Amino acid sequence: MTLIDVLPLTPVGGPSLPQERRLVSAIPGPKSQELSRRKNASVSAGVGVTLPAYIVAAGGGVLIDVDGNSLIDLGSGIAVTGIGNSAPEVVAAVAAQLAQFTHTCFTVTPYDSYIEVAETLNRLTPGDHAKRSALFNSGAEAVENAVKIARHYTGKQAVVAFDHAYHGRTTLTMGLTAKNQPYKNGFGPFAAEIYRAPMSYPYRDAGLDGAAAAGRAISQIEKQIGADNLAALIIEPIQGEGGFIVPAPGFLPALVAWCRANEVVFIADEVQTGFARTGDMFASNHEGIVPDLMVMAKGIAGGLPLSAVTGRAEIMDAPQVGGIGGTYGGNPLACAAALATMRSYETEDLALRAREIGAILTGRLNAIRAVDKRVGDVRGRGAMIAVELIDPGTGDPDAALTGRVVAAAHAQGVVLLTCGTYGNVIRFLPPLSIPDDLLIEGLQVLGSVLAAA
């Protein structure tokens, strides 16, 4: 199967693709169904697929599948393609690097693009203190290294994560992750010295404000672990897989203040929230917090695999030489992509674009909520917005309804993702390159399938 089979006379990929929803077959279509049969015969059954429409081109706000359907992309590959798929600046940067060299391993014979990425991250992340950065491949790998660095720096072992958290799928990061199914079930035992504290969840906290929620968490930490044993506290400023939970104002600053007073490293996991997604370069900026360490991935490199840990110089410099690194970490192709991507976030003011998208999302979704009591909550920031679906009689999470709505939207050519500890949250992560009319059309489809569900 080649692009010419499904896109005759149409430019391949990138923002030049027609920005329209177009259905020429059922979704998934016959060619996608054939690829699904091949997938089932050759790929581990543990590798799931949300929507088995196999993609051959993407750009702007659309995905084109092998059957020629044009789908509205409201997921961005889980917040990865923030600047849009195959953005011209990224394509050019990667092509130029590809012609030079593809790999040497930075820890063997280094190259300047790794340094330039680190310099850019040190400048963009919150705080004006001296910083250092290290590059890795995935969000989970970066989280694991942040924990390693914090433990080495403090000489302590315990780590606190929060209810509803998601931090990855490695053995250590599964321990940090709260959700059992599908991420943890059957994969234990997990790493030791990991503890959990209650999260601020305004929709379900019965009026508990940020300061009180922080006090509840800190009390539990002090009683069950003790600050003298605690190396780090790790939290997503807005929880991702846990349900796009935005903590109550004051919750995060109170945790940071407690960490500072008790020599505990505060780690902000901005894997999903980072890089303009929430309407600021980083979600930590919304409450003015300055993390000791920040973990980044997803939107950092326009779709190429790259992650990073950036933090205070004295913490990042604590491990012995050779203590952190990896064969592919900071691959030159990914570094070239990251430099082009981060330049786009700044020069195109994509944080502003995220706020514009957020205004459309919250306006339309709140209009649905006003007439449909099954929509219990609309929350998020910027282009990271979610709806929580409930049984209006009891307020209980309604995962079954959520599944039906998302499946119906998929059949209508709109790519939606779910999340939430209870499986009842629909999350919206459109590429920041999506046109307004395409975004609005996707929300109209959501409204119609929800009404019919």
N, C-alpha and C positions, 0 to 999 in steps of 0.2 A: 504494500500500500504506500503510495507516495502522495505528496501534497497535490500534485497536478490532477490526481484522480478525484479530489473533492473540492478543489479550489481553482478551476480553470480560469485563466485570465485575471486572477486576483493576486495582489502582492502577498508574499508569504510572511505571516506573523507581524508583530509589532503594531504600532498605533495606526498604520494605514489600513488595517482590516475594517470592513464595513461595520459600523457600530449599531448592530441590529439583532434582535431576537428573530431567529428564522428556524422553523421546524419543517424538515422535509421527510422525516420518518418518525416512527415512535422512538422514544428515548428509554432505554438504549435501542439503537437501530440494529439492523441485521449484521452489519460489519462489526459493530461493537460487541454484539452477542457472540460472534465467532471468536473474537479476541478474548472474551471472557471464558469461553470454553478452553482456549489455549492456556490462559492464565491458570485456570483450575487444574490443568494437567501438568503444569510446570513450575508454579510458584507455590511456596508454602501457604497452606490454608490459614495460617496465623496472620498473614498479611491481608487485611481487609480492604475493601473499596467502598466508599460512600455512594458514589454514582458511577456505574460502569459504562460511561460514555467515553470512549478512548479519544484523546485529544491529539490533533496534528498541527494546530496553529493557535496562537493566542495573542491578544494585544488590546490595549485600551481597556474596555470592560467586557470583552467577549472571549469565549473559548469555542473553537471549531472542532467538531468531532469527525471521525472517519466516515460517517454517513452524510456529512455536509450540513449538519445542524449547527446553528450558531446560538450558543447558550450565554445568558447573562451571568457574569461571574461576580457573585457576592461573597466569595471566600478568599480570593487572592492566594490560593494554595496555603491556607491558614496563615494569613498576614505576611506572606513572603514577598509577593510581587507588588509592593506598595507603589512603586513608580510606574508600574505597568509591565506586562510581559514583553520581552525582547525590546526594551527601550533602546532607541538608536545609540545613545551615549554608552550604554553598557555593551551593546553588540560591538561597537567600534573599539572600545577599550580592551575587551576580551580578545577580539580578533588580532589586534596589534600585539598583545602579549603572547598569544598562541604562536605567532610567527617568530617570536624570540626564543622562548623556552617554556615548557609546561611544568617543570618540577626540578628542584635540586635538593629540597628539604632545607628549610631556613636554619635548622640547628646544625646543618653540615656546612653548606656554603650559602650564605644569606644573600638577600637582595633588598633593594631600597623600598619597594612598594609595601612590604611588611611594616617597615619603619614609618612610612607615610600614613598608613592606616592607623597605626598606634598614635601618631601625632594628632591625627584628626579626631580620634575618639577621646584622647586626653583633652582636647579643646572643647568638644561638643558636650561632654557629659557634665552633670552639675558640679559646682564647686570650683574655686580658683586655686586650690592647693596643688602641690606637686603630685603628679600622677604617673603611673606606669600602666601598660596594657600587655596582654598576651593573647594570641589568636589560636583558635581551635576550629573544629569542624561543625559541631552541632550544639544546640542549646543545652542538651543534657551533659555533654562533655564540658561545656563551659561552667555549668552549675557545679559539677563534680570538682573541677579544678578550683573554683572559688571556695568551696568547703575545705579542700586540701590546704589552700593558702591561708585561710583563716585559722585552721587548726595549727599550722606550723607557726604562724605569727603569735598566737596567744598561748600556745603550749597546753591548750585545753581541748577536750574532745566532743562535748555535747553540742548538738545543733537542734534548734527549734524551727519547725515549719508550722503551717496553719491549716485549720480545717478548710476543706474545699481546694487545697493547693494542688497544682500540677507543676512538676519540675523535671520530668523526663522518665525514661524507660530503662536506664541502667540500674544495676543493683542498688547503688547508693541513692540515685534519684527516685527510684520507685519507693524507697523508704520515705523520702520526703513528700511524695505524692500521696494525696488523701484518698483518691478514688480507687476502689478495688477492681471493679469490672469496667473495661477489660484489661486495665494496665497492670494490676498486681496479682490477680487471681491465679494461683498455682505456681507462681514464680519465686516464692520465698525459699529460704530465709533471706531477709534483707540486712543491710548494714546496721551495725549496732550504734548506740548512743544518738538516736534520732527520736525527738519528742514532738508532740503536737499541742498547739495552743488554739483557743477559740478565736475565730475571725470576726471582724465587724461585718455584719450582713444586714444592712439597714432594712431591707424589705421584710426580713423575718426576725428582726431583733426587738420588736415591740417597743420602739421608741428609745432604745439604748443609744446614747450619743457617742461620739468618737472617744471622748475622754473616759467615759465609763467602760466602753468596750475595751479600751487599752488597759485600764485598770484591772479588768477581769482577766485578761491575758497575762499581764505581768504578775498578778497574784498567783496564778497557776504555775507560771514559770519559776517563781521564787520558791514556792512550796514544794514542787515536784522535782526540780532540777538543781536550782541554786545558781546564782550568777557566777560563783567561783568555779563552776564546772562547765560553763557555757562558752563555747568558742564563737558561735555565730547564731544570728537570727536571720532567716531568709524568708522573704515575702514578695509576692507580685503586687505592685502598687495598684493594679486592677487585675483581679484574678481572671485567668483565661478559661481553661478547660473547666474550672470550677463553677463557671456561670456568669462571667463578666461582672463580678461583684466589685462595686466601687465602695471602699470602706467609708464610713461616716467621717466628716471633716474633723481633724484633730487626732484621729487614730494613729496615722503614720508618724506625725511629729512626736507624739508621746512615746512611741516605741523607739524612735531614734534617740530621744533624750535619755531614756532609760539605758539604752545600749551604751551611749557615751559615758554615762555616770558609772557604769559597771564594767567597762573595758570588754564589751562584747562587740564583735564585728557585725555591723548591719549590712546585709546583702540584699540589694534590690534586683529581683529577677525581672528584667525588662525584655525578655525574649520575644513576647508577643506584643507588648505595649510600646516598644521602642521605635524610634525613627519616624516621627511625625504622626504615627497612627492615631494618637489620642488628641491631636490638635496642638501638641507641643512636641519638641524634639524627643522628650522623654516624659513619661507619666509622672515621675518623681517631681517634676517641676510644678505640677498643679498645686501641690501643697508645700512647695519650697523646701523639701527635704534634700539633704546631701548624703547619699549612701557612702559607706566606706568602700564597698565593692559594688560594681554594677555588672550584671550579666546580660549580654546581648546576642542576638542571632536573627533568624527569620528575615526581617526587612533590611538587613545590613548590606546585602550584596546583590540585589536584583534577581534573586533566584539561584545563585550559585551557593554551594555549601560553605558557610563561614560563620564563626561565632567568636566572641571575645569576652574577656574579663578586664575591666578597667577599674582602677582604684587608687587609694592613697599609696604614695611611693613607698613609705616605710612598711606597709603591709605586703604589697606586691613584691618587694625586694627581699622578703624574709626567707623564702625557700632557697636551698642550696643550688648552685649552678648545676643545671641538668635535671633539677627536680620537677620541672614542668616543661611541657612541649609535646611533640608528636610528629609522626612522619608527614602527615598531610596538613597539619595546622598552619593556617596562613598561606595556603597554596597560591602561587603567583597569579593564576587565572582568577581566583576568587578575590584576591587583593585588588586586581585591576578593576573588577566589577564593583567592588565596594567603594573604591575611590570615585568612580563615575556615579554610583548610586547616591552616596552621601553628598556629592556636589549638587546633584539634582534636588535633593531635599531642601538644600539651602537656597540655591539660585532660583528655583521655581516656587519657593515659599509653600511647600506642600503641607506644612502644618496648617496654614490658612485654608488650603483646599480641604484638609481633613475636617476642619470646623464647619466649612460650608456643607460638606457631605453629612456631617452629624446633624446639622440643622434640618436637612431634608428628612433624614432617617427618623429623628425624634418627632418632628412635626407630623409625619405621615403615620408613624406607629402609635403615637398618642391619640391621633384621630380614630384609629381602629380601636384602641383601648377604651375610648369614651363610649363606644357603642357595643363592645363585646367584652363581657365580664370575665371571659376565659383568659384574657390578657391581664395577668395580675400585676406586672411591672414592666416598665420600659426604662432601661438604664444604660450607662456607659458614658464615654467621652469621645468626641471627635468621630472618626470613622471606625469606632469600636463600640458598637451598640448591640443590645440584646433585648429580647422579649422573653419573659417567663410566663409559661402557660400553666394554668391551674384549673382545678375543679371549682367553679364559682360558688358552689354550695358549701364546700368545706375549706377551701384555700389550699388543699393538698396539691402537690405537683402532679401534672398530668402528662406523663411521658408518652402514653399511647396516642393522645391527641397530637403531641409534638411530632411523633413519627409519621402520622398520617398526613399532616400538613406539609412536612418536608418532602415526603415521597410524592405528593401531588404537585408541589412546586417543581421538583425535578422533572416530572413528566411533562410539565409545561415549559421546560427549557430555562429554569432559573436554578442556579447552583446555590444551595443553602447548606449551612453546617449547624449541627446541634452541639450543645455542651451542657454543663451543669452536673453537679453531684447526683441529682435525681433524674437526669436525662430529659428535662422539660424546658430547656432554654434553647431558643434559636438565636444564633449570633450572626451579626452582619459585619463583614470585613472586606468591603469592596476595594478594588485597587483605586488609588487616589487619582488615577487617570480616567476613571469612568465618567462618561458624559451624564449630565443631570437627567436628560430624558430617558436614558437607559436605566438609570437607577430608579427613577419614578415608575417606569414600566415594571421593573422587577417587584417593587413594593405593591403595585396594583395587582400583580399575579398573586402575591402573598395574601392580600386582602380577599381576593376571590376564592382561593383554595381554603382559607381559614373559614370563611363564611359557609362553604360547602361541606366542610369536614364534619 
